[in-house]
Amino acid sequence: MENSTKHGKYRRASPGLILIAIFFLIGELGAVRGDNVLEADGPGQNLISIDKIYSTSTAQPAILAIHGGTILSIHDLIAILPPGGLTGLQAQGIGSRITAENLRIAALGLGQTGISGVRGVDGGSVILDGGRIDIVGDHSFGLFADNGTVSAKGALTISMTGVDSHGVEARGIGSVEIDPNTTITTTGRGGIGIFALTGGTVTANGITITTSGFLSPAGFNADGAAALGGTIDLNNSSIRTSGVNADGLHVFDGRSKIFGTNLTIATSGLGAAGAEADNGGSIQLNGGSITTSGLNAYGAFASGAGSSIAFTNGDVLSSQGSGASVDNGASLTLTGSSLTALFHGIVATRGTADAPNLQISTSVTTQPSRVIAHCYGFLIRSHRQ
């Protein structure tokens, strides 16, 4: 969709404008007909829907498979409407399954929070093949595995706008699996691209994550991928963040793990680390690169007893800060990698840094009295500093 400018040129309309246009259409229809939902309840319910429009303005999902029901949705459109619409598509309970091809979900949460585009709940399973999810609303989710499973393949676009809204979230025994060609964009304070918590797992290959936003009231930044008691496995993917302290990867505690292979991570915000491990969390990376361009933004930052970051055969560039920091009992291992930084290569404060075969280049000469192994770019601080 395009609209003209005062200069006679054309620009593509924003997702928000597209959503508003859709809601004017669906809203007018809904005012006449009420919500239009599809439900498969029970193992004998096996429904097929093609090129239909569904809408909900209540807690009832627009498309729901429950108690073992199954649904095949092809080229359908779902609108999640004010004042109380919450869920676009939901599979709930063991044996319940929804398969959706080229599904379009649009949600405009005017004062509404907790919107989910797609949910797998309590053993329910959702399988997506392409499509688009656009959600404007706080504390909302594009794909949400809530003790269920969600899998996605094909060209899928997820766009989230709102405070503490996540492109993908998995919790409990929930799991999300994403194949190549998925794009996740979040805009807003605490808008995380992928979030795994309390046991949830997310596995993704060949995806793109872009986030922008600041610290949210709940205490989260707009990280690319974050784990709080969950596990994330990313491969051949790119992450770009632009918010203050918006890390590329972030693990929060000792139950949190992120594994990455051939990742391209770029952060541009003040203090936004490429990879951060806190309070015992673990990040293990193999191949790929980390680039930070924000002031005082470390390439890697590990803090707290048991926290660890291991980077093998990768490149780290910190153009406005130090390459890496490790403190308070954390550990950092860089093997067969290169590290380029404006200030110090590695800063260690009561932490452990192991860097076999590491190539370090710094642009600023540090004070000799504060440097050990200066030719390797290390700065070792005592706990009193």
N, C-alpha and C positions, 0 to 999 in steps of 0.2 A: 504494500500500500504506500502511495506516495502523495505528498501534498506540495503545493507551490509556495515559493517564498516571494518576498517583495521585490527581489531582483529578477524574478522571472525564471529562476532555476528550480530544480526539483530536488527534494531530499526524501529519504525513506522515513516513514512514520515510525515513532518509537513503539515498543511493545505495549506501553501503557495506553497509547492512543488506539491501537488496534483492539486492546481489551475493552476499552470504553465503547467502541463501535459495536463490538460483538454483544456487549451487555445491553445496549440500547435495543438491539434486535431481539435477543433472547428474553430480555426483561419485558418487552411489550407482549411477546407471545405468552410468557408466563403469567402476566396479569390477566390474561383471558382464560388460559387453560390450566393454571396451576403448575406445580412441578411435574416434570416428565421423567420418570425413573424406570430402570430395568432391574429386576431382581430374580435370581435363580436360587430357590430355597429348597434344598434337599437333593439327594443323589439322583432323583428322577428328573430333575430340571436341567436340561442341556439346551441352552438358548443360543441363537445366532442373530446378530444385529449387523446390518450393512447400511452405511450412509444415513444414519439416524442422528437426531439432535436430542440430547438429554440435558436436564437441568435440575438443580436442587437449591432450595433456599432454606433448608432445615438440616438437622443432623443426619437425615437419611442419605446415604451415598447415592449419587446419580446412577451408577452401575454397581450392583452388589451381587456377589456369589457367596452363599452361606450354607452351612450344614451339608457340605458336599456337592453343592450345585456347581455347574460349569457354564461359562459364557465365552463365545467367540465374537469379538467385536472387530469390524473392518471399516475403516474410514469414518468412524463416528466422531461427533463433536460433543463435548461436555462443558457446560457452563455452571460454575459454582457461584451462586448469587447471594447478595445480601437479602435479608438481614442475618440469616443463620446458617448459610451453606458452609459445610465443612469438608466433605470428601467427594472427590470426583469418581474414583474407581477403587473398589475394595473387595478383596477375597478374604473371607474370614472362616477359620476353622479347618481342621485337617480334611483333605480331599476337595476343598473348595478351590476352584481354579478359574482364572480369567486370562485369556489370550487376546491381545489387542494389536492390530496391525494399523500403523499410520493413524494413531489416535491423537486428537487435539483436545487439550484441556485448558480452559481459561478460567481464572478465579480473580475476582476483585473484592477483597475483604475490607469493605468500608466499615471500620470499627470492629471487624471480626478477626479473631486470632485462632491459631491452631489449625489452619487449613492444610489438607493433604491432597496432592494431586493423585497419587497412586499409593495404596496401602496393602501390604500383606500382613494379616493379623492372625495370631494364634494358630499357626500352621497353614494358613491360606497361602496360595501361590499366585503371583501375577507374572505374566510373560509379555514383554513389550517388543514389538518389531517396528522401529521407527516412530516418528510422531513429534509432537511438540507440547510442552507444558509451560504455561505462563501464569505465575501467581504473584499478585500484589497483596501482601498481608503480613503482619508480624507473627513470629513464632510459628512459621509454616514450613512445609516440606514438599519438595518435588516428588521424590521417591522415598517411601518410608516403610522399612521392614520392621514391624513391631511384633517380634516373636513369630514372624512369618518370613516368606521369601519373595524377592522381586528380582527379576532378571531382565536385562535390556540388550538388544542388539540392533543393528541398522543405524540409520541417521536419526538420532534423538537429540532434541534441543530442550534444555531445561533453563528457564529464566525466572529468578526469584528476586523480588523487591520487597524489603521490609526488615525490621529489627529482629535479630536472632532467627532468621529464616535460612534454611539449609537446602542445598540442591539435593543432597542424598543423606539419609540418616538410617542407621541400623542400630537396634538396641535389643537387649535380652539375648534370646537365641536367634534373633532375626539376622538375615544375611541378604546382601545385595550383590549381584554379579553383573558387571557391565562390560560388554564387548566393544570393539572399536567404533569410532564415529559418533560418540556422545559428546555434546558440548554443554558445560554447566557454567552459568553466569549468576553471580549473586551481587546485589547492590543493597547496602544498608549496614547499620551498626551490628557487628557480630554475625554478619552473613557468611557462614562457612560453606565451602563448596561440598565437602564430604565430611560427615561426622559419624564416628563409631563409638558407642558408649555402652557401659554395663554389659559387656559380653558380645555385643553386636560385631559383625564382620562385613567388610566391603572389599570386594576384589574387582579391579578395573584394569582394562588394557586398551591403549590407544585412544585416550580421552583428553579433552581440553578443559581446564578449570580456570576461570577468571573471577576474582573477587575484588570488591572495593567497599570500604567502610571503616568505621572507627570502633572504639570500645563500646560495647553495649551495656545497659544497666545490669545485665546478668553477669558481667565480667568477662565476656568473650570478645576477641578481636575477629576480624574478617579473614581468618586463616584459609589457606587453600584446602588442606586436608588435616583433620584433627581427630585424636583419639583420647577418650576419657574412659578407660576401662574396656576398650574395644580394640579391634585389630583391623588394619588397612593394608592391603597389598596392591600396589600400583606398578604398572609396567608400561614402558614406551609411551609415556604421557607427558603433558606439559601443564605447568601451573604458573599463573601470573597473578600477583596481588599488588594493590596500590594503596592500601590503608596504613595508617600509623600502627606500628607493632603487628601488622598483619603478616604472619609467618607463612612460608610456603608449606611446611610440614610442622606439626606440633603434637607432641605427646605430653599428657598432663600428669600421669602417675605410673606407679609400678605395674599396673595391669594393662598398660597401654603400649601397643607396638605398631610401628609402621615399617613396612618393607617396600623398597623401591628399586626398580631396575630400569636403567636408561631413561631417567626423568630429566626434563628440562625445567628448572625452577628459576623464576625471576621475581624479585620483590623490589618495590621502589619507594616504600614508605619509611618514615623515620623509625629507626629501631626495628625494622621488620627483618627477622632472620630468615635465611633460606630454610634451615631446619633447626628446631628447638626441642630439647628433651628436658623435662622437669620432673622432680620428685620420684625418680626411679624409672621413668619411661625409657623406651628403647626405639631408636631409629637405625635401620641398616640399609645402606644404599650401595648399589653396584652399578658403575657406569653413570653417564649423564653429566649434568653440570648444575651448579648453583651460582647465580649472579645476583648480588644485592647492590642497589644504587642509592639507597636512602642513607641519610646521615646516621652514623653510629649503628649501622645495620651489619651484624655479623653474618658471615656465610653459614656458620654452624655455632650453636649455643647450647651447652649442656650444663645443667645446674642441679645440685642435690644428690645425696647419697644414692648410688645405684643407677643414676641416669647415664645413658650411654648413646653415643653416636658413632657409627662406623661407616666410613666412606671408602670404597675400593675402586680404583681406576676411574676417578672422576676429576672434575675441574671446579675449583672454587674461586670466584672473583668478588671481592668487596671493594667497590670503587670509592666509597666514602667512609670506610671504617676499617676495623681489623678483620682478619680472615676468620678466626674462630676464637671462642672463649669456652673455658672449662673450669668450673669452680665447685666448691663445697662437696667434695667427694664424688663428683661425676667423672666420667672417662670419655676420651675422644681418641679414635683410631683412624688415621688417614693412611691408606696403603696404596702405593703406586699412583698417587694423585698429584695434582699441582694446586698451589694456593697463591693467589695474587691479591694483595691488599694495599690500601693507601697508608695505613699505620702499621700495627704489629701483625705478624703472620698468625701466631697463636698466643693468646693470653691465658695463663693458668694461675688460678688462685685456689690453693688447697684442692686442686683437681689433678688428674693424670692424663697426659697427652702422649700418645705413641704414634710416631709418624715415620715408619720405614719407607725408604725410597720416595720421600716427599720432596717436591721442588717448591720452594717458597721464594716469592719475589715481593718486596715491599718498596713503596715509593718514598717513604719518610724514614730517615735514619733515627733510631731510638736512642735514648740516653744510655751510654755504655754502663753506667752504674746500676741500671735497672734491668740489664739484659744478661741472660745466660745463654750460651750458644748463639751469639748474635748473628753469626753467619747463616743460621737456619731460621732466623726470624722469630725466635721464641722470646716471650716476656713472662717471667715467673714472679708472681707477687706473693708476699706473705699475708697471713690472715689479718694483720693489723692495718693493712693499706685499704 
